[in-house]
């Protein structure tokens, strides 16, 4: 028997050939699971016999006569050929954009960019802000400063931080761009210069423009590739007593929060001197050792490297992972007490497509077999990495992982079922629990919820340890959330939920402990869900945005406080809460 065995996440019921539904039955371990149906197109055949004679009569009536050969008809024929040739050429050189990358389609409504706003006092319009929540809630997201030359995906908008400083029941809002190298270059130029990571080139005109303008600026010294080209729009992380704005395509940018509620960019954190150096937007913090683990990816070998920072923020030696043979796009990973866990998805890099003006750098690889890699987090040799095949498991976010005994790893992650539609905001994403037995190689999967769930959080003190609850966004389209559900990870049941109402949408639901602190004084004997869930929420009818604080223990996730914000806050990605104690550092 092979070491690696695999248990399908669900069982399939075979129906007759003319059925239009397949029943996807949840794992028997999940008491609250529901049967999911997916539609299959079927072909209907005529019930009446085929009338061959009638068919010939119809054809004879519709046959077109061959036009007479004349100079006029010949000219018309050549004109039609020329027109088609011209249209085909234009589609190669300058094709129309797909809606997912057309900025006129993408950045509309509450995705449209806003200007920076100085610190502004806000009104509490419902309930009261808990006095224990003294600190700052801050969320990152895309906000393009300039009209793009051509394609611009949502993932590529310039990073803007939206903060709400909470102090003794009062709130002060502020928004500032992350002043990246790319942002400053383009602000000075007055137009976009540096190509975007996800948007790619659509047509030869885009590729030629890059060669003529951008390469020229590099050669003349106007663009320094060693300074990176990222937008720092994805997440915000606090470790080594520093606040970082991050994106996968660059190194972090250091951020300062002032006592008046303002946001300042201190500069790029130069922890690597490599060309096009980068770091994952989701570093993992060991709450006991205060070490931070992260990884980087590269188009050249080695394509994946694991590294860590000590408690003082000093970067340790990188460990190249040579078993990753081709360039691959990784967005997230997990760290347990002993291991680092990677999900290798069907997303890779396609530089040849970009060079030919045929799309984006990150590309779907249909034939790639997805797998999970586990390596000791203090490994000194990548031969300690072991890979386990997990078909069709495309984990874009891993919310937690822990060790169950000596041999088993448990993983909680969102699986993009329709990974081929990664650039569409309405793709199917399901929350799964995956168990990997490292000794036998057996992998089992359970579907936790039939809802489309993404952008969630757990109690941060449970990271790397067994956790009971996850707070997940129920999405209309990523990152636009209809509401939040509290999931019991042991039973798969929803034990709490709140939907924001008609035409109201939030973002990532962030769990914060009741005292708002993220340090070691957490009472491990206390209840895991003793805290709050917070998010920005926007009303698309009134145009008003609010900040909600919800009771994490309440079955209705009841509203503790609502703050009216001075202007709308565009939909974004990941956020963080920093206590006053964190801010002092």
C-alpha positions as CSV (number, residue, x, y, z in Angstrom):
1,X,0.0,0.0,0.0
2,X,1.3,3.5,-0.9
3,X,2.3,5.7,2.0
4,X,0.0,8.4,0.6
5,X,-3.7,7.8,0.7
6,X,-6.5,10.3,0.2
7,X,-10.1,10.5,1.4
8,X,-12.4,12.6,-0.7
9,X,-14.0,15.5,1.2
10,X,-17.5,14.4,0.3
11,X,-19.3,11.4,-1.2
12,X,-21.1,11.7,-4.5
13,X,-24.5,10.1,-5.2
14,X,-24.7,8.8,-8.8
15,X,-27.9,9.8,-10.5
16,X,-29.5,8.7,-13.7
17,X,-28.0,10.0,-16.9
18,X,-30.8,12.4,-17.6
19,X,-30.6,14.0,-14.1
20,X,-29.6,17.6,-13.8
21,X,-28.3,17.7,-10.3
22,X,-25.6,15.9,-8.3
23,X,-25.9,15.6,-4.6
24,X,-22.8,16.6,-2.6
25,X,-23.2,15.1,0.8
26,X,-21.4,16.7,3.8
27,X,-19.1,14.6,6.0
28,X,-21.0,12.6,8.6
29,X,-18.8,14.3,11.2
30,X,-20.6,17.6,10.5
31,X,-24.0,17.5,12.2
32,X,-25.2,20.8,10.6
33,X,-24.0,20.1,7.1
34,X,-26.4,20.5,4.2
35,X,-26.7,18.8,0.9
36,X,-25.3,21.0,-1.9
37,X,-26.5,20.8,-5.5
38,X,-24.6,21.8,-8.6
39,X,-26.3,22.1,-12.0
40,X,-25.1,20.2,-15.0
41,X,-26.2,21.1,-18.5
42,X,-28.0,18.3,-20.2
43,X,-29.0,17.9,-23.9
44,X,-32.6,17.5,-24.9
45,X,-33.4,15.5,-28.0
46,X,-36.6,16.0,-30.2
47,X,-39.4,13.6,-29.5
48,X,-40.7,13.7,-33.1
49,X,-39.1,11.6,-35.9
50,X,-36.7,13.5,-38.1
51,X,-38.3,14.7,-41.3
52,X,-35.6,14.3,-43.9
53,X,-37.7,15.5,-46.9
54,X,-38.9,18.6,-45.0
55,X,-35.3,19.4,-44.1
56,X,-34.3,19.3,-47.8
57,X,-37.1,21.7,-48.7
58,X,-36.0,24.1,-46.0
59,X,-32.4,24.0,-47.2
60,X,-33.4,24.6,-50.8
61,X,-35.4,27.7,-49.9
62,X,-32.5,29.1,-47.8
63,X,-29.6,28.4,-50.3
64,X,-27.9,31.6,-51.4
65,X,-27.1,32.1,-55.0
66,X,-23.5,32.6,-55.9
67,X,-23.0,36.3,-56.6
68,X,-21.9,37.2,-60.1
69,X,-18.2,37.9,-60.5
70,X,-17.9,41.6,-61.1
71,X,-15.4,44.4,-60.2
72,X,-17.9,45.8,-57.7
73,X,-18.4,42.4,-55.9
74,X,-14.7,41.7,-56.0
75,X,-14.0,45.1,-54.4
76,X,-16.6,44.5,-51.7
77,X,-15.1,41.1,-51.0
78,X,-11.6,42.5,-50.6
79,X,-12.9,45.3,-48.5
80,X,-14.5,42.8,-46.1
81,X,-11.3,40.8,-45.9
82,X,-9.3,44.0,-45.1
83,X,-11.8,45.1,-42.5
84,X,-11.6,41.7,-40.7
85,X,-7.8,41.7,-41.0
86,X,-7.7,45.2,-39.4
87,X,-10.0,44.2,-36.6
88,X,-8.0,41.0,-35.9
89,X,-4.8,43.1,-35.8
90,X,-6.2,45.6,-33.5
91,X,-7.4,42.8,-31.2
92,X,-3.8,41.6,-31.0
93,X,-2.2,45.0,-30.5
94,X,-4.9,46.7,-28.4
95,X,-7.7,44.2,-27.4
96,X,-10.6,45.2,-25.3
97,X,-10.1,44.6,-21.6
98,X,-11.8,41.9,-19.5
99,X,-14.2,43.4,-16.9
100,X,-12.0,42.0,-14.1
101,X,-9.1,44.3,-15.2
102,X,-10.9,47.2,-16.8
103,X,-10.6,50.0,-14.2
104,X,-13.8,51.6,-15.5
105,X,-15.6,48.5,-14.4
106,X,-13.5,47.5,-11.3
107,X,-13.1,50.8,-9.5
108,X,-16.7,51.9,-9.3
109,X,-19.2,52.3,-6.5
110,X,-17.6,51.7,-3.2
111,X,-14.5,50.4,-4.9
112,X,-13.8,53.8,-6.3
113,X,-10.8,55.6,-4.8
114,X,-11.0,58.3,-2.2
115,X,-8.6,61.1,-1.2
116,X,-6.6,61.1,2.0
117,X,-8.3,62.5,5.0
118,X,-6.7,64.2,8.0
119,X,-7.6,62.9,11.5
120,X,-11.3,63.6,12.0
121,X,-13.5,63.1,15.1
122,X,-16.4,60.7,14.6
123,X,-19.8,60.3,16.2
124,X,-20.9,57.2,18.1
125,X,-24.4,56.6,16.9
126,X,-25.3,53.4,18.7
127,X,-24.2,51.9,22.0
128,X,-20.9,52.8,23.5
129,X,-17.3,52.0,22.6
130,X,-15.9,49.7,25.3
131,X,-13.4,51.5,27.5
132,X,-11.1,48.4,27.3
133,X,-10.7,49.0,23.6
134,X,-8.2,51.8,23.8
135,X,-6.1,51.6,20.7
136,X,-6.3,51.7,16.9
137,X,-8.2,49.6,14.4
138,X,-6.4,49.9,11.0
139,X,-7.3,48.2,7.7
140,X,-5.5,48.1,4.4
141,X,-6.9,48.1,0.9
142,X,-6.5,49.2,-2.8
143,X,-7.0,52.8,-3.7
144,X,-5.3,53.8,-7.0
145,X,-4.0,57.3,-7.0
146,X,-3.9,57.7,-10.8
147,X,-6.0,56.7,-13.8
148,X,-4.1,53.6,-15.2
149,X,-2.8,53.5,-18.7
150,X,-4.7,50.3,-19.4
151,X,-5.5,47.3,-17.2
152,X,-5.7,47.5,-13.4
153,X,-7.0,44.7,-11.3
154,X,-8.4,45.3,-7.8
155,X,-5.4,43.6,-6.3
156,X,-3.1,46.2,-7.8
157,X,-4.5,49.5,-6.5
158,X,-2.1,51.6,-4.4
159,X,-2.3,50.7,-0.7
160,X,-4.4,53.0,1.5
161,X,-4.6,52.6,5.3
162,X,-7.9,53.5,7.0
163,X,-7.5,53.8,10.8
164,X,-9.9,54.5,13.7
165,X,-8.2,55.5,16.9
166,X,-10.3,54.6,20.0
167,X,-9.7,56.5,23.2
168,X,-11.9,56.5,26.3
169,X,-15.1,55.9,24.2
170,X,-14.2,58.4,21.5
171,X,-13.1,57.7,17.9
172,X,-10.9,59.5,15.4
173,X,-10.7,58.4,11.7
174,X,-7.8,59.0,9.3
175,X,-6.8,57.6,5.9
176,X,-3.4,57.8,4.2
177,X,-1.6,56.2,1.3
178,X,1.3,54.0,2.0
179,X,4.1,56.0,0.5
180,X,5.8,53.2,-1.5
181,X,8.6,53.8,-4.0
182,X,6.0,53.1,-6.8
183,X,3.5,55.6,-5.3
184,X,6.1,58.4,-5.0
185,X,7.6,57.8,-8.5
186,X,4.1,58.0,-10.1
187,X,3.0,60.9,-8.0
188,X,5.9,62.9,-9.2
189,X,5.4,61.9,-12.8
190,X,1.7,62.4,-12.8
191,X,0.9,59.2,-14.6
192,X,1.5,55.4,-14.0
193,X,5.0,54.2,-14.7
194,X,5.6,50.8,-13.1
195,X,3.7,47.7,-14.4
196,X,1.3,46.1,-12.0
197,X,1.8,42.6,-10.5
198,X,-1.6,41.1,-11.2
199,X,-3.0,43.2,-14.0
200,X,-0.5,42.2,-16.7
201,X,-0.3,43.2,-20.3
202,X,-3.3,42.9,-22.6
203,X,-2.1,43.4,-26.2
204,X,1.2,44.0,-27.8
205,X,0.8,47.8,-27.3
206,X,1.0,47.3,-23.6
207,X,4.2,45.2,-23.9
208,X,5.8,47.7,-26.4
209,X,4.9,50.6,-24.1
210,X,6.7,48.8,-21.2
211,X,9.7,48.2,-23.4
212,X,10.0,51.7,-24.7
213,X,9.1,53.7,-21.6
214,X,9.8,51.6,-18.4
215,X,12.9,49.8,-19.6
216,X,14.3,53.1,-20.8
217,X,13.7,54.6,-17.4
218,X,15.5,51.7,-15.8
219,X,18.5,52.0,-18.2
220,X,18.7,55.8,-17.6
221,X,18.6,55.4,-13.8
222,X,15.1,57.0,-13.3
223,X,13.8,53.7,-11.9
224,X,15.8,51.7,-9.4
225,X,14.6,48.1,-9.4
226,X,16.4,47.4,-6.1
227,X,13.7,49.6,-4.4
228,X,10.9,47.3,-5.3
229,X,7.6,48.0,-7.1
230,X,4.9,46.8,-4.7
231,X,1.8,48.6,-3.6
232,X,1.6,47.5,0.1
233,X,-2.2,47.2,-0.1
234,X,-2.9,43.8,1.3
235,X,-2.4,43.5,5.0
236,X,-1.1,45.1,8.1
237,X,1.1,43.3,10.7
238,X,2.7,44.2,14.0
239,X,5.8,42.3,15.0
240,X,9.3,43.1,16.4
241,X,7.6,46.3,17.8
242,X,7.1,47.6,14.3
243,X,4.0,48.1,12.3
244,X,4.2,46.9,8.7
245,X,2.0,47.4,5.5
246,X,2.5,44.4,3.2
247,X,1.8,43.0,-0.2
248,X,3.2,39.8,-1.7
249,X,5.3,41.5,-4.4
250,X,7.6,43.6,-2.3
251,X,9.2,44.0,1.1
252,X,7.1,45.5,4.0
253,X,6.8,49.2,4.5
254,X,7.1,50.6,8.1
255,X,4.2,52.6,9.4
256,X,3.9,55.0,12.4
257,X,0.7,56.0,14.1
258,X,0.8,59.3,15.9
259,X,-0.9,60.3,19.1
260,X,-3.2,62.6,17.1
261,X,-4.5,59.7,15.1
262,X,-2.4,60.3,11.9
263,X,-0.6,57.7,9.8
264,X,2.9,58.1,8.5
265,X,5.0,55.9,6.2
266,X,8.6,55.6,7.5
267,X,10.0,53.7,4.5
268,X,10.7,50.3,3.1
269,X,12.0,47.7,5.5
270,X,15.2,46.7,3.7
271,X,15.6,43.2,5.2
272,X,16.9,41.8,1.8
273,X,19.3,43.1,-0.8
274,X,18.0,40.9,-3.6
275,X,16.6,42.2,-6.8
276,X,12.8,42.2,-6.6
277,X,13.0,41.1,-3.0
278,X,9.6,40.2,-1.4
279,X,7.9,38.8,1.6
280,X,4.6,37.1,2.2
281,X,1.7,39.5,3.1
282,X,0.8,37.0,5.9
283,X,3.7,36.6,8.3
284,X,3.0,34.3,11.3
285,X,3.9,35.3,14.9
286,X,4.7,32.7,17.5
287,X,2.9,34.2,20.6
288,X,5.2,32.4,23.0
289,X,8.7,33.0,21.5
290,X,7.7,36.3,19.8
291,X,9.5,35.1,16.6
292,X,7.9,35.9,13.3
293,X,8.0,33.4,10.4
294,X,7.6,34.4,6.7
295,X,8.5,33.3,3.2
296,X,9.4,34.7,-0.2
297,X,8.8,33.6,-3.7
298,X,10.9,34.1,-6.9
299,X,10.6,33.6,-10.7
300,X,14.1,32.2,-10.6
301,X,15.3,29.2,-8.6
302,X,14.9,28.7,-5.6
303,X,11.3,29.6,-6.1
304,X,10.4,29.4,-2.4
305,X,12.3,30.3,0.7
306,X,11.4,30.1,4.4
307,X,12.8,32.5,7.0
308,X,12.2,34.0,10.4
309,X,12.8,37.1,12.5
310,X,13.9,36.8,16.1
311,X,12.0,38.7,18.8
312,X,14.1,41.8,18.1
313,X,13.2,41.8,14.4
314,X,16.6,40.5,13.2
315,X,16.2,38.3,10.1
316,X,17.7,34.8,10.3
317,X,19.2,32.8,7.5
318,X,16.8,31.9,4.7
319,X,16.1,28.2,3.9
320,X,15.5,27.6,0.1
321,X,12.9,25.0,-0.6
322,X,14.4,23.2,-3.7
323,X,11.4,20.7,-4.0
324,X,9.4,23.5,-5.5
325,X,10.5,23.0,-9.1
326,X,8.6,25.7,-10.9
327,X,7.6,29.3,-10.0
328,X,4.4,29.2,-7.9
329,X,2.2,31.8,-6.4
330,X,1.8,31.4,-2.6
331,X,-0.2,33.9,-0.6
332,X,-0.5,32.3,2.9
333,X,0.9,29.6,5.1
334,X,0.6,28.4,8.7
335,X,2.9,27.7,11.6
336,X,2.3,25.2,14.4
337,X,4.4,24.6,17.5
338,X,6.9,22.5,15.5
339,X,6.1,23.0,11.8
340,X,5.5,25.4,8.9
341,X,2.7,24.3,6.6
342,X,2.4,25.4,2.9
343,X,-0.4,24.9,0.5
344,X,0.9,24.6,-3.1
345,X,-2.0,25.7,-5.3
346,X,-2.8,25.6,-9.1
347,X,-1.6,29.2,-9.4
348,X,1.8,29.7,-11.0
349,X,3.6,32.4,-13.0
350,X,3.4,32.9,-16.7
351,X,6.0,35.5,-17.7
352,X,5.7,34.4,-21.4
353,X,2.0,35.5,-21.4
354,X,3.0,38.9,-20.1
355,X,5.8,39.3,-22.6
356,X,3.4,38.5,-25.5
357,X,0.8,40.8,-24.1
358,X,-1.7,38.0,-23.4
359,X,-2.6,38.4,-19.8
360,X,-1.4,38.5,-16.2
361,X,1.7,37.2,-14.5
362,X,-0.2,35.0,-12.0
363,X,-1.9,32.2,-14.0
364,X,-4.0,29.1,-13.5
365,X,-2.2,25.8,-14.2
366,X,-4.9,23.2,-14.9
367,X,-2.6,20.2,-14.9
368,X,-0.8,21.0,-11.6
369,X,-1.6,18.7,-8.7
370,X,-2.2,20.6,-5.5
371,X,-0.4,19.5,-2.4
372,X,0.4,20.5,1.2
373,X,4.0,20.7,2.3
374,X,5.1,20.3,6.0
375,X,8.6,21.2,7.2
376,X,10.0,21.7,10.8
377,X,10.0,25.5,11.2
378,X,13.6,25.4,12.5
379,X,14.8,23.1,9.7
380,X,18.3,23.7,8.4
381,X,18.0,21.5,5.3
382,X,15.0,21.5,2.9
383,X,15.2,17.7,2.6
384,X,13.1,17.8,5.8
385,X,10.2,19.1,3.7
386,X,7.5,16.5,3.0
387,X,4.7,17.0,0.5
388,X,1.3,15.4,0.6
389,X,-1.0,15.4,-2.5
390,X,-4.4,16.9,-1.9
391,X,-6.3,17.1,-5.2
392,X,-8.2,20.3,-6.0
393,X,-7.3,22.0,-2.7
394,X,-6.4,25.6,-3.5
395,X,-6.0,27.3,-0.1
396,X,-5.7,31.0,-0.6
397,X,-6.0,31.8,3.1
398,X,-5.1,29.5,6.0
399,X,-6.8,30.6,9.2
400,X,-5.1,28.2,11.6
401,X,-3.2,25.0,11.9
402,X,-2.3,22.9,14.9
403,X,-0.8,19.5,15.9
404,X,-3.1,16.8,17.1
405,X,-0.7,14.4,18.8
406,X,2.8,13.6,17.4
407,X,1.8,12.7,13.8
408,X,-1.3,14.7,12.7
409,X,-1.6,18.2,11.4
410,X,-5.1,19.9,11.3
411,X,-5.6,22.8,8.9
412,X,-8.4,25.3,8.6
413,X,-8.4,27.0,5.3
414,X,-10.6,28.5,2.5
415,X,-10.5,26.5,-0.7
416,X,-11.1,28.3,-3.9
417,X,-13.2,25.7,-5.7
418,X,-13.3,27.6,-9.0
419,X,-9.6,28.6,-8.9
420,X,-9.7,29.1,-12.7
421,X,-11.8,32.2,-11.9
422,X,-9.3,33.7,-9.5
423,X,-9.5,37.1,-11.1
424,X,-13.3,37.2,-10.8
425,X,-14.7,38.5,-7.5
426,X,-17.6,36.0,-7.5
427,X,-15.7,32.6,-7.5
428,X,-16.7,29.8,-5.2
429,X,-14.7,29.6,-1.9
430,X,-15.5,27.0,0.8
431,X,-14.1,26.6,4.3
432,X,-12.5,23.2,4.9
433,X,-10.8,21.2,7.7
434,X,-7.9,19.1,6.4
435,X,-6.1,16.5,8.5
436,X,-2.7,15.1,7.4
437,X,-1.2,12.1,9.1
438,X,2.6,12.6,8.6
439,X,3.4,9.0,9.5
440,X,0.9,7.2,7.3
441,X,0.5,9.9,4.6
442,X,-3.3,9.7,4.9
443,X,-5.1,13.0,4.1
444,X,-8.8,13.6,5.0
445,X,-11.0,16.6,4.2
446,X,-14.3,17.9,5.7
447,X,-16.4,20.7,4.3
448,X,-17.2,22.9,7.2
449,X,-19.9,25.1,5.7
450,X,-21.8,25.2,2.4
451,X,-21.7,29.0,2.4
452,X,-19.1,31.0,0.5
453,X,-16.8,32.1,3.3
454,X,-13.6,34.2,3.1
455,X,-11.6,36.8,4.9
456,X,-11.9,35.5,8.4
457,X,-10.1,35.6,11.8
458,X,-9.6,33.6,15.0
459,X,-8.6,34.6,18.5
460,X,-4.9,35.5,17.8
461,X,-3.8,33.6,21.0
462,X,-5.0,30.4,19.4
463,X,-2.7,30.7,16.3
464,X,-0.7,27.5,15.9
465,X,-2.9,25.8,18.6
466,X,-6.2,24.1,18.5
467,X,-9.0,26.7,18.1
468,X,-12.8,26.2,18.5
469,X,-14.2,29.3,16.7
470,X,-13.6,31.1,13.4
471,X,-15.3,34.4,12.4
472,X,-15.9,34.3,8.7
473,X,-17.1,36.8,6.1
474,X,-20.1,35.6,4.0
475,X,-19.3,37.1,0.7
476,X,-21.3,38.6,-2.1
477,X,-18.1,39.2,-4.0
478,X,-14.6,39.3,-2.5
479,X,-13.9,41.5,-0.6
480,X,-17.5,42.7,-0.2
481,X,-19.2,40.8,2.7
482,X,-22.9,40.4,3.2
483,X,-22.3,39.6,6.9
484,X,-20.3,37.5,9.4
485,X,-20.8,34.0,10.8
486,X,-19.2,32.4,13.8
487,X,-18.3,28.8,13.0
488,X,-17.8,26.1,15.6
489,X,-14.8,24.3,14.0
490,X,-15.5,21.1,16.0
491,X,-19.1,20.6,14.9
492,X,-19.2,22.7,11.7
493,X,-22.3,24.5,13.0
494,X,-23.0,28.3,12.9
495,X,-23.3,29.4,16.5
496,X,-23.5,33.1,15.7
497,X,-24.3,35.3,12.7
498,X,-25.1,38.8,11.7
499,X,-26.0,40.1,8.3
500,X,-25.6,43.8,7.6
501,X,-29.0,44.5,5.9
502,X,-30.2,45.5,2.5
503,X,-27.5,47.0,0.3
504,X,-25.1,47.0,3.3
505,X,-21.7,45.3,3.1
506,X,-18.7,44.9,5.3
507,X,-15.2,43.5,5.1
508,X,-13.0,41.1,7.0
509,X,-14.5,40.4,10.4
510,X,-11.7,40.9,12.9
511,X,-11.8,39.2,16.3
512,X,-10.3,41.2,19.2
513,X,-9.9,40.0,22.8
514,X,-12.0,41.8,25.3
515,X,-9.1,43.8,26.7
516,X,-7.9,44.6,23.2
517,X,-4.4,43.4,24.0
518,X,-2.3,41.1,21.9
519,X,0.3,40.2,24.5
520,X,1.2,37.3,26.8
521,X,-1.1,38.5,29.7
522,X,-4.0,36.7,28.0
523,X,-5.8,34.3,30.4
524,X,-5.4,30.9,28.7
525,X,-8.0,29.5,31.1
526,X,-10.6,32.0,29.9
527,X,-13.1,31.5,27.1
528,X,-11.8,31.7,23.6
529,X,-14.7,33.8,22.2
530,X,-14.6,36.4,25.0
531,X,-14.2,39.4,22.9
532,X,-15.4,41.5,20.0
533,X,-15.7,41.3,16.2
534,X,-15.2,44.5,14.3
535,X,-15.5,45.7,10.7
536,X,-16.1,48.7,8.5
537,X,-19.6,48.5,6.9
538,X,-20.9,50.5,4.0
539,X,-24.5,51.3,3.0
540,X,-24.6,51.5,-0.8
541,X,-27.9,53.3,-0.9
542,X,-27.1,56.1,1.5
543,X,-23.4,56.2,0.8
544,X,-22.7,56.2,4.5
545,X,-19.9,54.1,6.1
546,X,-19.8,52.9,9.7
547,X,-17.5,51.0,12.1
548,X,-19.2,48.2,13.9
549,X,-18.2,46.5,17.2
550,X,-20.1,43.3,17.8
551,X,-20.2,40.9,20.8
552,X,-18.4,37.8,19.7
553,X,-20.2,35.6,22.3
554,X,-23.7,36.6,21.4
555,X,-25.6,34.3,19.0
556,X,-26.8,37.4,17.1
557,X,-23.3,39.0,17.3
558,X,-25.2,41.9,18.7
559,X,-23.9,45.4,18.1
560,X,-22.0,46.9,21.0
561,X,-21.2,50.1,19.3
562,X,-21.6,51.8,15.9
563,X,-19.5,54.8,14.8
564,X,-20.5,57.0,11.8
565,X,-17.4,57.7,9.7
566,X,-16.9,61.1,8.1
567,X,-17.0,59.7,4.6
568,X,-17.3,56.4,2.8
569,X,-14.5,53.8,3.3
570,X,-13.9,51.7,0.1
571,X,-14.0,47.9,0.4
572,X,-10.5,46.5,1.3
573,X,-8.6,43.5,2.6
574,X,-7.0,42.8,5.9
575,X,-7.0,44.7,9.2
576,X,-5.5,44.7,12.7
577,X,-6.2,46.1,16.2
578,X,-3.3,47.6,18.2
579,X,-3.7,48.3,21.9
580,X,-2.4,51.4,23.6
581,X,0.4,49.2,25.0
582,X,1.4,48.2,21.4
583,X,1.3,51.8,20.3
584,X,3.8,52.9,23.0
585,X,6.4,50.6,21.4
